[in-house]
Amino acid sequence: MTPERILIIRTDRIGDVVLTLPMASELKKKFPLAHITFAVSNYTAPIPRNCSYVDDVIVFPEDIQKIPAAEILPAINEHKFDTVFVVSPNYPISLLMFLAKIPLRIGNGFRWFSLLYTNRIYDHRSKVKHHELEYNLRMLKGVEIEAAATPRSVSYGLTIPKEANDTASKLLRELKVPEKHPIIIVHPGSGGSAVDLPVEKFNELISSIEKENIGTVLVTGNKNEEALCARVCEGTNALNLSGKFSLTELMGLIGKSDIFVSNSTGTIHIAAALGSPVIGFYPKIKVCSAKRWGPYTEKSTIFEPAINCKNCTRKKCEKLQCMNTIDIASVTKRIKEICSEN
């Protein structure tokens, strides 16, 4: 069967969704006439909506497991999907796809509910043999696609809407940011999935950037991170823009920047997908390391703790304050090199 109406389900966080976009790219290569729909949460919906390989977007409610299937199935069935990829193992959603009788249902083969799928992909992602993006592409084996990606070859198809680009341009004019001065975005917040660079280190980095007169620093974050961003900016001339942008508008601002600097968080994957140089701070904990979750781009520089530890755990990393061993002078030097190259 040649897939014609394909559903890709990824209802978790920003980074997860961005790293799933290349699936749509590979599917369009093999099945150019296929209609591809992404099912995501409301917060991440702007990502697939601005992907050139995605034809439609469905927003799943966060409490989908509490909603009777009879209320949701009509909305699924009207799309007449013939193929679905349940990228993140999820029992309620997998059951829903089974009840929708989608002919080809592809999902992870190591779950107790894997019998709900017609095609099973046997990957233990926790073993971290591959990057998350590569694990996602390996699911395409369910439709007989062998997709081998590299940071050089991967295609996200993510674009910046004109409105977001205009909003960013207007803001930079209002802030009187010098046109020929490099713009450095520092994004200190994270989703809590990894161990972060300490706030004091971010503040030290901004101070170092200003001392070297490398560029204008814009600190970004969501509304819940306003206090964090204020601490990061303390005693510096950095512009605190936390809580001032929607996700789409932030994409516009990233498009205007020369470099994006952050912890392991979804926004760094947006920057990578848009082609921006990125610097990421990652712990050596296997399941949240750069090997699994680093920015998938050639324009990436990763800084890890200087401590040479084996079998690192979150508890050990936090106890030893591993992330505090990252050398800010080296980070500043790399930012200066990148800005001079641009």
ZAMARGU-4260 file (C-alpha; in steps of 0.2 Angstrom, whole numbers, plus 5000, padded with zeros to 4 digits):
<rodrens>
0) 5000/5000/5000 | 5007/5017/4995 | 5003/5029/5009 | 4992/5044/5004 | 4985/5052/5020
5) 4998/5051/5034 | 4997/5056/5052 | 5012/5059/5063 | 5008/5061/5081 | 5020/5070/5093
10) 5011/5078/5107 | 5025/5082/5119 | 5038/5096/5120 | 5045/5109/5107 | 5061/5100/5104
15) 5053/5083/5102 | 5041/5091/5088 | 5056/5100/5079 | 5066/5084/5079 | 5051/5075/5071
20) 5049/5087/5057 | 5062/5078/5046 | 5051/5063/5045 | 5039/5073/5035 | 5053/5078/5023
25) 5058/5060/5020 | 5040/5055/5017 | 5038/5069/5004 | 5053/5062/4995 | 5046/5045/4994
30) 5028/5049/4992 | 5027/5067/4985 | 5008/5066/4983 | 5005/5061/5001 | 4995/5073/5012
35) 5004/5074/5029 | 4996/5079/5045 | 5004/5082/5062 | 4995/5080/5078 | 5003/5090/5092
40) 4998/5100/5108 | 4991/5118/5106 | 5008/5125/5112 | 5019/5117/5099 | 5006/5119/5085
45) 5016/5134/5077 | 5030/5123/5073 | 5022/5111/5061 | 5011/5125/5054 | 5027/5133/5048
50) 5035/5118/5041 | 5034/5117/5022 | 5033/5098/5022 | 5017/5098/5033 | 5000/5100/5024
55) 4989/5100/5040 | 4989/5101/5059 | 4978/5094/5072 | 4978/5100/5090 | 4975/5086/5102
60) 4968/5091/5119 | 4981/5089/5134 | 4968/5078/5143 | 4964/5067/5128 | 4965/5052/5140
65) 4950/5059/5149 | 4939/5062/5134 | 4928/5047/5128 | 4934/5040/5111 | 4917/5042/5104
70) 4919/5061/5105 | 4936/5061/5096 | 4935/5048/5083 | 4923/5057/5071 | 4936/5071/5070
75) 4950/5058/5066 | 4939/5048/5054 | 4935/5063/5043 | 4953/5064/5038 | 4953/5046/5031
80) 4971/5043/5036 | 4978/5027/5030 | 4995/5028/5039 | 4999/5034/5057 | 5016/5036/5066
85) 5014/5036/5085 | 5031/5043/5088 | 5030/5045/5107 | 5023/5029/5115 | 5006/5034/5122
90) 4993/5021/5127 | 4977/5032/5125 | 4982/5039/5108 | 4988/5022/5102 | 4971/5015/5107
95) 4962/5029/5099 | 4972/5025/5082 | 4967/5007/5084 | 4948/5011/5087 | 4949/5023/5072
100) 4954/5008/5061 | 4969/5017/5052 | 4976/5002/5041 | 4994/5005/5045 | 4998/5010/5063
105) 5017/5012/5067 | 5024/5013/5084 | 5037/5007/5096 | 5038/4988/5098 | 5043/4987/5116
110) 5028/4993/5125 | 5014/4982/5133 | 5001/4990/5121 | 5012/4987/5106 | 4999/4975/5099
115) 4989/4990/5094 | 5001/4994/5080 | 5002/4984/5064 | 5020/4988/5061 | 5032/4989/5076
120) 5049/4997/5077 | 5061/4989/5090 | 5072/5003/5097 | 5076/5006/5115 | 5079/5025/5114
125) 5085/5025/5132 | 5101/5016/5127 | 5106/5031/5117 | 5114/5022/5102 | 5107/5036/5091
130) 5101/5054/5091 | 5083/5057/5095 | 5081/5064/5077 | 5088/5048/5070 | 5077/5037/5081
135) 5062/5047/5073 | 5068/5043/5056 | 5071/5025/5060 | 5052/5024/5062 | 5050/5026/5043
140) 5055/5008/5041 | 5037/5005/5044 | 5034/5011/5027 | 5050/5004/5020 | 5060/5020/5020
145) 5078/5018/5026 | 5082/5037/5030 | 5100/5040/5035 | 5102/5058/5041 | 5118/5068/5045
150) 5119/5086/5052 | 5124/5092/5035 | 5110/5083/5025 | 5095/5084/5037 | 5080/5095/5031
155) 5068/5102/5044 | 5058/5113/5032 | 5055/5126/5046 | 5051/5144/5040 | 5048/5160/5048
160) 5031/5169/5044 | 5032/5186/5037 | 5022/5193/5052 | 5035/5186/5064 | 5049/5193/5054
165) 5041/5210/5054 | 5038/5210/5072 | 5056/5206/5076 | 5062/5220/5065 | 5050/5232/5073
170) 5056/5227/5090 | 5074/5229/5086 | 5071/5246/5079 | 5062/5251/5095 | 5076/5245/5106
175) 5088/5254/5095 | 5099/5239/5093 | 5114/5244/5082 | 5111/5236/5064 | 5129/5231/5062
180) 5132/5224/5080 | 5130/5205/5081 | 5114/5200/5090 | 5117/5186/5103 | 5101/5178/5111
185) 5104/5170/5128 | 5090/5158/5133 | 5093/5152/5151 | 5077/5143/5154 | 5073/5125/5151
190) 5060/5112/5152 | 5069/5103/5167 | 5073/5088/5157 | 5092/5090/5160 | 5104/5098/5172
195) 5106/5117/5168 | 5120/5129/5168 | 5119/5139/5184 | 5111/5156/5183 | 5127/5164/5190
200) 5136/5156/5175 | 5124/5164/5162 | 5126/5181/5171 | 5145/5179/5170 | 5144/5175/5152
205) 5134/5190/5148 | 5146/5201/5158 | 5160/5193/5148 | 5152/5196/5131 | 5149/5215/5136
210) 5167/5217/5142 | 5173/5210/5125 | 5161/5221/5116 | 5156/5206/5105 | 5138/5211/5102
215) 5120/5215/5109 | 5113/5202/5121 | 5095/5198/5121 | 5088/5187/5135 | 5073/5177/5130
220) 5061/5166/5140 | 5042/5163/5143 | 5032/5172/5156 | 5036/5159/5169 | 5054/5163/5167
225) 5054/5182/5169 | 5062/5181/5187 | 5075/5169/5180 | 5079/5180/5166 | 5080/5196/5177
230) 5093/5187/5188 | 5103/5182/5172 | 5103/5201/5167 | 5107/5208/5184 | 5121/5221/5183
235) 5122/5220/5164 | 5115/5230/5149 | 5107/5214/5142 | 5089/5217/5136 | 5077/5206/5145
240) 5063/5201/5133 | 5056/5186/5143 | 5037/5184/5141 | 5036/5197/5127 | 5034/5184/5113
245) 5023/5170/5106 | 5033/5155/5100 | 5031/5161/5082 | 5037/5178/5086 | 5052/5171/5095
250) 5056/5162/5079 | 5056/5179/5070 | 5068/5185/5083 | 5080/5170/5081 | 5080/5173/5063
255) 5087/5191/5066 | 5101/5184/5078 | 5119/5179/5074 | 5120/5166/5088 | 5108/5157/5100
260) 5115/5151/5117 | 5105/5140/5129 | 5103/5125/5140 | 5096/5109/5133 | 5079/5115/5129
265) 5066/5115/5114 | 5070/5132/5108 | 5088/5128/5104 | 5081/5115/5091 | 5071/5129/5083
270) 5086/5139/5081 | 5096/5125/5074 | 5081/5121/5062 | 5081/5139/5056 | 5100/5138/5052
275) 5106/5149/5066 | 5123/5145/5074 | 5120/5138/5092 | 5129/5135/5108 | 5122/5122/5120
280) 5126/5117/5138 | 5123/5099/5141 | 5127/5087/5155 | 5135/5070/5153 | 5120/5060/5159
285) 5117/5048/5145 | 5099/5050/5143 | 5099/5069/5142 | 5116/5070/5134 | 5121/5080/5118
290) 5122/5063/5109 | 5104/5060/5111 | 5097/5078/5112 | 5110/5090/5105 | 5106/5102/5091
295) 5106/5092/5075 | 5116/5105/5064 | 5133/5108/5058 | 5132/5125/5066 | 5133/5118/5084
300) 5145/5120/5098 | 5142/5110/5114 | 5150/5113/5131 | 5149/5099/5144 | 5156/5098/5162
305) 5175/5097/5164 | 5173/5083/5176 | 5178/5066/5168 | 5164/5055/5176 | 5157/5038/5170
310) 5139/5032/5171 | 5134/5050/5177 | 5117/5051/5185 | 5106/5067/5188 | 5109/5065/5207
315) 5128/5064/5205 | 5128/5078/5193 | 5118/5089/5204 | 5128/5084/5220 | 5145/5088/5211
320) 5138/5103/5203 | 5146/5097/5187 | 5138/5111/5176 | 5147/5124/5186 | 5164/5117/5179
325) 5160/5124/5162 | 5173/5137/5157 | 5164/5153/5153 | 5180/5161/5145 | 5180/5147/5132
330) 5162/5150/5129 | 5165/5168/5126 | 5179/5165/5115 | 5168/5153/5104 | 5154/5166/5103
335) 5167/5179/5097 | 5173/5167/5084 | 5156/5164/5077 | 5151/5182/5077 | 5167/5187/5068
340) 5163/5173/5055 | 5146/5180/5051
</rodrens>
